[in-house]
C-alpha cells in the first residue's frame, strides 16, 4: 500500500475490514464516493520536550551558538530557538539536515 492508492469497495460490510487493514499497515484513509482512499502514513506521537533537549544537547556538544547552527542547517536563528524551547519541531527536511551534519540518530517522525 502507498499513499494515493484507491481501493474499490463493493459492499458496505467490507468497508470496515478494509479500514482496519489499512490502519494496521500504518496508513490513514477516507471514503470518497465509492472509493476508500489511502491518504497518508500515520505518524507516531512526538515528545516535543525530549526532541528539544536533544537538539540543544547536539548544539552544545558541538560547541556551536544558535547562529552557527542556523547557518549550517540553513534556517533562521529564531527557528533554532523555537526548536530548543519545544515551540515547534523541525520538518522532515531539517531533521535530515540535523542527522547529516551532526550525526544525530534521533527520530522525530516515523
Steps between C-alpha positions, in 0.01 A plus 500: 500500500611851425361847542257573219390138450128450438306193608161444339247375755199301389317437826451727797581209731847474345588865566587457868720199419691707243533791742638269770748347255618844387544621860690183593746579222559848642292712261203734531208482261174670413195408300429697183198395295543127439871504577703452813799731454831443676599853590822503703721296730411532869758662723583392849457759774802721557650600833576866428696563819727202448562609142575856615749374761671283240540790257644720778740223605618452142569870460688522830693178434634655180569827685284699262298813552146517367634728227758238397247219498241702308756590235613138467146363467367787293229639728457819703646532849148536640411161352775330701372675813142381426624143461693519828205631702261247340290769335518306174690208350731477201323385185618182330750687282663678795497181704702337221738798500551456876577132446742565213690788651512393861479123493173501693322167493190619686163461336240773505259364240440137415 
